[in-house]
């Protein structure tokens, strides 16, 4: 189940009300910080920038990959646990507009989580500790701890035995 607040609008298009929900100046500032962070190659600088500039809760040793797009309206509703990796070009949303309503909710990513490249996390989801989200997945519901999920929308692929033990990988390049 997702943890978000739902707001109804009377007009036909909820997105037309965005400027009433969040300050346009805040959006401009967030946009600038996010764009710098998306291209920043330093994981340390990127985490510092997102903590300070956006108010995100980011634990130590978090790796946010290149081109990750965090929510431009409410990035302060995103928290990421220790030793988590978010892969290339992921999107983390804390708001979504539908036709006649919009939703706002926190995104909580646990410790030691791996989120594969090009995945999208919707508002109000929680991803439990030691979980894996396969690449190109749509996280539209909570992910229990110690679970591997994948697909559009996600489904459970397997419970994780111990994701900290990886098979040996050859470092030899041909």
C-alpha atoms as a printed R data frame, in Angstrom:
    type eleno elety resid chain resno       x       y       z
1   ATOM     1    CA   UNK     A     1   0.000   0.000   0.000
2   ATOM     2    CA   UNK     A     2   1.235   3.500  -0.760
3   ATOM     3    CA   UNK     A     3   1.277   6.227   1.893
4   ATOM     4    CA   UNK     A     4   0.146   9.441   0.235
5   ATOM     5    CA   UNK     A     5  -2.415  12.209   0.569
6   ATOM     6    CA   UNK     A     6  -4.962  12.564  -2.229
7   ATOM     7    CA   UNK     A     7  -6.294  15.998  -3.196
8   ATOM     8    CA   UNK     A     8  -9.267  16.450  -5.511
9   ATOM     9    CA   UNK     A     9  -9.577  19.404  -7.907
10  ATOM    10    CA   UNK     A    10 -12.695  20.765  -9.555
11  ATOM    11    CA   UNK     A    11 -11.182  21.593 -12.909
12  ATOM    12    CA   UNK     A    12 -10.486  18.947 -15.498
13  ATOM    13    CA   UNK     A    13  -6.681  19.068 -15.230
14  ATOM    14    CA   UNK     A    14  -5.035  18.868 -11.804
15  ATOM    15    CA   UNK     A    15  -1.597  19.809 -13.130
16  ATOM    16    CA   UNK     A    16  -2.851  23.304 -13.944
17  ATOM    17    CA   UNK     A    17  -2.881  23.951 -10.162
18  ATOM    18    CA   UNK     A    18   0.813  23.199  -9.491
19  ATOM    19    CA   UNK     A    19   1.720  26.819  -8.690
20  ATOM    20    CA   UNK     A    20  -0.936  26.880  -5.936
21  ATOM    21    CA   UNK     A    21   0.595  23.795  -4.309
22  ATOM    22    CA   UNK     A    22   4.276  24.755  -4.297
23  ATOM    23    CA   UNK     A    23   6.056  28.081  -4.659
24  ATOM    24    CA   UNK     A    24   7.386  28.700  -8.178
25  ATOM    25    CA   UNK     A    25  10.555  30.154  -6.592
26  ATOM    26    CA   UNK     A    26  11.107  26.904  -4.676
27  ATOM    27    CA   UNK     A    27  10.683  24.963  -7.919
28  ATOM    28    CA   UNK     A    28  13.255  27.142  -9.705
29  ATOM    29    CA   UNK     A    29  15.762  26.659  -6.859
30  ATOM    30    CA   UNK     A    30  15.110  22.903  -6.728
31  ATOM    31    CA   UNK     A    31  15.457  22.646 -10.513
32  ATOM    32    CA   UNK     A    32  18.878  24.316 -10.431
33  ATOM    33    CA   UNK     A    33  20.146  22.108  -7.579
34  ATOM    34    CA   UNK     A    34  18.792  18.938  -9.192
35  ATOM    35    CA   UNK     A    35  20.325  19.726 -12.578
36  ATOM    36    CA   UNK     A    36  23.754  20.303 -11.016
37  ATOM    37    CA   UNK     A    37  23.373  17.074  -9.005
38  ATOM    38    CA   UNK     A    38  22.272  14.990 -11.991
39  ATOM    39    CA   UNK     A    39  25.555  15.651 -13.777
40  ATOM    40    CA   UNK     A    40  27.833  15.743 -10.727
41  ATOM    41    CA   UNK     A    41  30.288  12.814 -10.873
42  ATOM    42    CA   UNK     A    42  31.194  13.022  -7.172
43  ATOM    43    CA   UNK     A    43  28.859  10.936  -5.011
44  ATOM    44    CA   UNK     A    44  29.965  12.825  -1.895
45  ATOM    45    CA   UNK     A    45  29.295  16.246  -3.417
46  ATOM    46    CA   UNK     A    46  25.958  15.090  -4.834
47  ATOM    47    CA   UNK     A    47  24.762  13.788  -1.436
48  ATOM    48    CA   UNK     A    48  25.925  16.991   0.269
49  ATOM    49    CA   UNK     A    49  24.178  19.119  -2.377
50  ATOM    50    CA   UNK     A    50  20.903  17.198  -2.038
51  ATOM    51    CA   UNK     A    51  21.026  17.283   1.773
52  ATOM    52    CA   UNK     A    52  21.778  20.996   1.976
53  ATOM    53    CA   UNK     A    53  20.059  22.334  -1.143
54  ATOM    54    CA   UNK     A    54  16.960  20.131  -1.219
55  ATOM    55    CA   UNK     A    55  16.492  18.962   2.368
56  ATOM    56    CA   UNK     A    56  16.644  15.278   1.445
57  ATOM    57    CA   UNK     A    57  17.492  12.833   4.236
58  ATOM    58    CA   UNK     A    58  20.528  10.948   2.927
59  ATOM    59    CA   UNK     A    59  22.495   8.581   5.166
60  ATOM    60    CA   UNK     A    60  26.245   7.932   4.833
61  ATOM    61    CA   UNK     A    61  27.634   5.915   1.912
62  ATOM    62    CA   UNK     A    62  24.662   6.498  -0.384
63  ATOM    63    CA   UNK     A    63  25.432   6.305  -4.110
64  ATOM    64    CA   UNK     A    64  23.086   8.273  -6.352
65  ATOM    65    CA   UNK     A    65  23.908   7.512  -9.970
66  ATOM    66    CA   UNK     A    66  24.325   9.883 -12.873
67  ATOM    67    CA   UNK     A    67  21.129  11.432 -14.263
68  ATOM    68    CA   UNK     A    68  18.905  10.380 -11.333
69  ATOM    69    CA   UNK     A    69  15.878  12.694 -11.254
70  ATOM    70    CA   UNK     A    70  14.517  13.430  -7.778
71  ATOM    71    CA   UNK     A    71  11.169  15.132  -7.240
72  ATOM    72    CA   UNK     A    72  11.293  18.809  -8.140
73  ATOM    73    CA   UNK     A    73   8.352  19.882  -5.926
74  ATOM    74    CA   UNK     A    74   8.935  18.009  -2.641
75  ATOM    75    CA   UNK     A    75  12.455  16.499  -2.558
76  ATOM    76    CA   UNK     A    76  12.509  16.951   1.231
77  ATOM    77    CA   UNK     A    77  10.046  14.028   1.427
78  ATOM    78    CA   UNK     A    78  12.728  11.608   0.168
79  ATOM    79    CA   UNK     A    79  14.856   9.640   2.638
80  ATOM    80    CA   UNK     A    80  17.580   7.192   1.678
81  ATOM    81    CA   UNK     A    81  19.202   4.719   4.078
82  ATOM    82    CA   UNK     A    82  22.856   3.880   4.559
83  ATOM    83    CA   UNK     A    83  24.797   1.940   1.876
84  ATOM    84    CA   UNK     A    84  22.041   2.325  -0.721
85  ATOM    85    CA   UNK     A    85  22.666   2.605  -4.455
86  ATOM    86    CA   UNK     A    86  20.275   4.277  -6.886
87  ATOM    87    CA   UNK     A    87  21.157   3.434 -10.480
88  ATOM    88    CA   UNK     A    88  21.542   5.559 -13.579
89  ATOM    89    CA   UNK     A    89  18.560   7.604 -14.776
90  ATOM    90    CA   UNK     A    90  16.097   6.594 -12.033
91  ATOM    91    CA   UNK     A    91  13.177   8.849 -11.120
92  ATOM    92    CA   UNK     A    92  12.045   9.330  -7.511
93  ATOM    93    CA   UNK     A    93   8.654  11.072  -7.256
94  ATOM    94    CA   UNK     A    94   6.917  12.431  -4.159
95  ATOM    95    CA   UNK     A    95   4.064  13.938  -6.142
96  ATOM    96    CA   UNK     A    96   1.934  12.827  -9.072
97  ATOM    97    CA   UNK     A    97  -0.805  14.517 -11.015
98  ATOM    98    CA   UNK     A    98  -3.781  12.623 -12.329
99  ATOM    99    CA   UNK     A    99  -6.615  14.072 -14.333
100 ATOM   100    CA   UNK     A   100  -8.789  15.393 -11.487
101 ATOM   101    CA   UNK     A   101  -6.583  14.813  -8.445
102 ATOM   102    CA   UNK     A   102  -3.014  14.849  -7.277
103 ATOM   103    CA   UNK     A   103  -1.082  12.812  -4.693
104 ATOM   104    CA   UNK     A   104   1.751  13.828  -2.375
105 ATOM   105    CA   UNK     A   105   3.632  11.293  -0.271
106 ATOM   106    CA   UNK     A   106   7.066  10.444   1.118
107 ATOM   107    CA   UNK     A   107   9.469   7.981  -0.472
108 ATOM   108    CA   UNK     A   108  11.415   5.983   2.096
109 ATOM   109    CA   UNK     A   109  14.318   3.872   0.851
110 ATOM   110    CA   UNK     A   110  15.849   1.585   3.462
111 ATOM   111    CA   UNK     A   111  19.443   0.564   4.184
112 ATOM   112    CA   UNK     A   112  21.544  -1.516   1.785
113 ATOM   113    CA   UNK     A   113  19.025  -1.199  -1.057
114 ATOM   114    CA   UNK     A   114  19.899  -1.487  -4.734
115 ATOM   115    CA   UNK     A   115  17.651   0.267  -7.240
116 ATOM   116    CA   UNK     A   116  18.466  -0.686 -10.822
117 ATOM   117    CA   UNK     A   117  18.906   1.801 -13.658
118 ATOM   118    CA   UNK     A   118  15.893   3.495 -15.265
119 ATOM   119    CA   UNK     A   119  13.484   2.590 -12.453
120 ATOM   120    CA   UNK     A   120  10.681   4.887 -11.277
121 ATOM   121    CA   UNK     A   121   9.505   5.174  -7.665
122 ATOM   122    CA   UNK     A   122   6.014   6.615  -7.156
123 ATOM   123    CA   UNK     A   123   4.953   8.794  -4.209
124 ATOM   124    CA   UNK     A   124   4.235   7.104  -0.909
125 ATOM   125    CA   UNK     A   125   6.325   3.958  -1.385
126 ATOM   126    CA   UNK     A   126   8.664   2.400   1.150
127 ATOM   127    CA   UNK     A   127  11.457   0.057   0.086
128 ATOM   128    CA   UNK     A   128  12.606  -2.160   2.944
129 ATOM   129    CA   UNK     A   129  16.192  -2.803   4.021
130 ATOM   130    CA   UNK     A   130  18.334  -5.180   1.935
131 ATOM   131    CA   UNK     A   131  15.960  -5.128  -1.036
132 ATOM   132    CA   UNK     A   132  16.714  -5.061  -4.758
133 ATOM   133    CA   UNK     A   133  14.654  -3.321  -7.441
134 ATOM   134    CA   UNK     A   134  15.483  -4.670 -10.909
135 ATOM   135    CA   UNK     A   135  16.366  -2.234 -13.687
136 ATOM   136    CA   UNK     A   136  13.508  -0.575 -15.602
137 ATOM   137    CA   UNK     A   137  10.946  -1.245 -12.850
138 ATOM   138    CA   UNK     A   138   7.918   0.776 -11.743
139 ATOM   139    CA   UNK     A   139   7.715   0.778  -7.937
140 ATOM   140    CA   UNK     A   140   4.006   1.406  -7.355
141 ATOM   141    CA   UNK     A   141   3.692  -0.259  -3.940
142 ATOM   142    CA   UNK     A   142   5.784  -0.958  -0.855
143 ATOM   143    CA   UNK     A   143   8.664  -3.434  -1.116
144 ATOM   144    CA   UNK     A   144   9.204  -5.647   1.946
145 ATOM   145    CA   UNK     A   145  12.682  -5.933   3.447
146 ATOM   146    CA   UNK     A   146  14.940  -8.632   1.981
147 ATOM   147    CA   UNK     A   147  13.018  -8.911  -1.283
148 ATOM   148    CA   UNK     A   148  13.892  -8.667  -4.980
149 ATOM   149    CA   UNK     A   149  11.239  -7.044  -7.158
150 ATOM   150    CA   UNK     A   150  11.041  -6.112 -10.814
151 ATOM   151    CA   UNK     A   151   8.753  -5.309 -13.704
152 ATOM   152    CA   UNK     A   152   6.107  -2.795 -14.687
153 ATOM   153    CA   UNK     A   153   4.417  -2.700 -12.272
154 ATOM   154    CA   UNK     A   154   6.713  -4.505  -9.826
155 ATOM   155    CA   UNK     A   155   6.150  -8.034  -8.641
156 ATOM   156    CA   UNK     A   156   8.170 -10.115  -6.218
157 ATOM   157    CA   UNK     A   157  10.910 -12.033  -8.014
158 ATOM   158    CA   UNK     A   158  12.481 -13.691  -4.970
159 ATOM   159    CA   UNK     A   159  13.251 -13.223  -1.305
160 ATOM   160    CA   UNK     A   160  16.901 -12.263  -0.810
161 ATOM   161    CA   UNK     A   161  19.067 -14.676   1.088
162 ATOM   162    CA   UNK     A   162  21.948 -12.268   1.605
163 ATOM   163    CA   UNK     A   163  22.547  -9.564  -0.991
164 ATOM   164    CA   UNK     A   164  25.841  -8.569   0.583
165 ATOM   165    CA   UNK     A   165  27.519 -11.729  -0.751
166 ATOM   166    CA   UNK     A   166  28.131 -11.374  -4.441
167 ATOM   167    CA   UNK     A   167  29.815 -13.966  -6.655
168 ATOM   168    CA   UNK     A   168  33.444 -13.256  -7.502
169 ATOM   169    CA   UNK     A   169  33.728 -11.017 -10.541
170 ATOM   170    CA   UNK     A   170  36.730 -11.114 -12.823
171 ATOM   171    CA   UNK     A   171  38.432  -7.745 -13.203
172 ATOM   172    CA   UNK     A   172  40.330  -8.871 -16.303
173 ATOM   173    CA   UNK     A   173  39.425  -6.901 -19.426
174 ATOM   174    CA   UNK     A   174  39.809  -8.455 -22.893
